Amino acid sequence: MDRDQLKAHLTFAAELGVRGVSRDSAWRVRADPRVCQSPPEDAPATSSQEEGARPSNPDQGEPMVATGNSAATLAALHLHIGDCTRCKLHTLGRTRVVFGVGNPNADLMFVGEAPGADEDAQGIPFVGRAGQLLTKIIEAIDLKREDVYIANLIKCRPPQNRNPEPDEVETCEPFLFQQIDLIKPKVIVALGTFAARALLKSADPISRLRGRVHEYRGAQLIPTFHPAYLLRNPSAKREVWDDMKLARTLLVGA
């Protein structure tokens, strides 16, 4: 990291309200850094059977059978989803399925709402301006993007970035549940009102949901503001920093 990058990093940390860094050696011990990227487009359709995972029914979202190798089973799930046509979004202008990216054994997982234009173009979640801000937030708690796992509630971009509709969520959320169950994160951070409400089945605003820890699928879930909201409302960075400090405390104490 050169001087200008370091200066920018410290400036952002100051905006969050960071007043120091941890020297706790336990906090710096990271999980397996292997990154689960998109499988190659020419990967054989039989790879899931070769890895010992039974693919689910493509129309019913039945769970995958875990092999004990979360990276292999996530790759099999990605192949199973394929160029998805299960809901109407595939007819509404989306370019590709945006599956998820990161450490398949991550202790910390981030869940957003849906891909945007940049994500739809690249096939990777959180790569636009909001994604760049999310990367800085992750680094502020002394982690890197490759240490965590990042996914969205739904895998395809809605037209004009509108909120996902109930039928789209109902069709796609079982795949997110499978990702969570395979990765087994200790902490999940739900990014934004829509993701938090959908996961918690709550009508409460994010301002009421955040600041508390919710039990969710064997993990501890922390709702916080979406990075895109922070781009419009920089004053909310302090609240997000409080939420991330809570996530860090849970990770260290887990």
N, C-alpha and C positions, 0 to 999 in steps of 0.2 A: 504494500500500500504506500503510494507516494505522499508527499506533504499535502498536496491539494485534496487528495482523497481522504486523508486523515482529518484534515480541517473540516471537510464537509460532514464526515461521520460524527465528529465531536459536536458540530453545530446542531445536527439533527438530534443527537442524544440530549443536548441541553434543552432543545425545544420540548422534548418528551418529559423533561424534569429529572433526567438521570444525574445523580450526584456522585457516582463512583462506580467501580467495577468489582466483580467478585474475583478473589484469588483462591477460592475454595477449590482444591484439586478434584474433589468429587464431582463438582459441577462441570468440570471440563472433560470428564470421561464421557465419550459419545458412543452411541450405538453403532452397529455395523454401517459404514458409510456407503455401501453399495446402493446405487440409484436405480430405481425401476423406471426406465424410460419406455417410450412407445415401442412395441415389438415391430420388427421389420415388416413392411407391407407384403413381402413374399414369403413370410413365415408359413410353414405347412399347417394346415388346419388340424392335423393330428397331434400337434405338439402337446396339447393339454393331456391327452391320453398317455403320451410317452412320459410325461412328468408325473403321472399317477393321479391326475385330477379329473373328475367326471364333469363335463360341461353341463350347464343347466339347460332347462327347457327355454329356448329363445323367446317364447311368447309369454312365459309365466314368471320369469325371473327367479327360478328356483335356486337355492344356494349352491355354490361350488363346494366340492369336497376338498378340504384343506389337505395338503401333503406334508405339512411341517416346514415347508420351504415357502415363505410368504411371497418372495420375489417370483418364483415359478408359478404359484397359483394366481397371483395378480396378473401376470402375463397371460395366463390361460383365460382369466376373466376378461381381459382386454380383447383377446382374440374372439371370445364368445360374443361380446357386444358387437364387434365388427363395425361395418358401416351402417349403423343402426337405422332401422325404419319402423321402430315399434310405436312411435308417436308421430304427430303431424309435423314436428319441427323439421324433419328431413325434407319436407316439401316447401318450407318457408324461408329458404335461402341460406341455411347453415352450410358451411363448407365441409367440416369434418367433426368427428367426435373428439372431445377433449377429455381424456380419461382421468389423468392425475399424474403427479410426478413427485419423486423424492425417495427417501429412505424407506424401504418396505418393512423395516423393523423399527420405525420411528416411535419415540415416546410421545412426541408432540405432533398433532395433526391440525391443519387449518382447513375449514370448510367454508367456501363461499357460496354464492347464489347460482351463477351460471357464467359461461364464457362470454367475453365481449368480442369486439372486432379483432383485436390483436391476437387473442387466444384462439379464435376461430381460424385465423390465418396460419398460426404456427402450430396449433394442436397441443399447446402447453398452457396450463392455467396460470393466471396472474403474471403476465409478461408485459402488460402495458404500463401506463403511469402508476396506476394503483398497485400493480405487481411490484414495481420498483420500490414503492413506498413500503410494501409488505416485506420486501427483502431487508430494508433498513430496520424495520421493527424487529425482525428475527435476529439481525445482527446486534441489536441493542440489548438482547438478553444473552449475548455471547454464544450464539449458534449461527449456523449457515443454512442456506436453503437446502443443501443436500443432506442436512441432519434431520429435517422434518419431512412430513408428507403433506402435499397440498392437493386438494380436489374441490369439486363443486357439487352442489345438490343435484343439478342436472348437467348432462354432458354436452349438450348442444346449445348454440347461441339462439336465444329468442329474437325475432325480428325487432330492429330498432332498440335492442336491449331492454325490451319490456320485461316486467316480472313474469316468471314462469306461471303457467296456468295450472289449475288443480289436476287435470288429466295428465299433463306433462310430468308433474311432480310424482304423481301416483305411479306412472310407468317407469320413471327413471330412478327414484330414490332407493329401490331395492339393491341397485348396483352400488350405491354409496354405502348402504348398510353392509354389503359384502366386503367392500374395501375396509371399512372400520373393523369388521370381525376378523379379517385376515391380518391386518397390521397390528391390531390390539394396542392402540396408543394408550398411554396413561392419562393424557390430557388432550382434549379437543377444544380448539378455539373456533367458535362460530362467528363468521365475519358478516355483520350487518343484520338489519331487522328481518329480512326475508328468510335468510338461512336459520337464524336463531328461532324465529317463530315456527318454521316448518319442522325443524328437528325436535323442538320442545312441545309442539302441538299447542302453542299458546297464542293468544291474541294480544298479549302485552307488548307495549313498545320496547325498543331496545334499551331505552333509558331506565326501564324498570327491570328488565331481564339481566342487564349487566351488573357487575359488582357482586354477583353471587355464583356459587358453584352448584351445578346441577349434575346428578348422577345420570349417565347415559351410556347404555350398551357396554357396561363394564369400565367405562372411562369417566373422568370428571370433565364436564363441559363448562366452558366459560364463554358467554356471549360478549362481544365487543363491537365497536363501530367498524364499518367497512372502510378499508383504505381510501376508496373513492370519496367517501363522506369526509374524510380528513383533508382531502385535497380542496374541498369546498369550505371546510370549517376547521382550519388549523388549530383553533383553540381547544378542540376535543382531543388533541394528542395526549394531554395530561391524563385524561380518563383512560385512554388506551394503554398508556404506560402503566397505570395502576393495575389494569387487567393483566398485562403481560408480567408484571412483578408477581401477581397472584399465581399465574401459570408457572413461572419459574420456581416459586416456593413449593408448589405442588409437585413439580418434577424432582426437585432436590430431595423432598421429604418422602417421595414414593419408594 
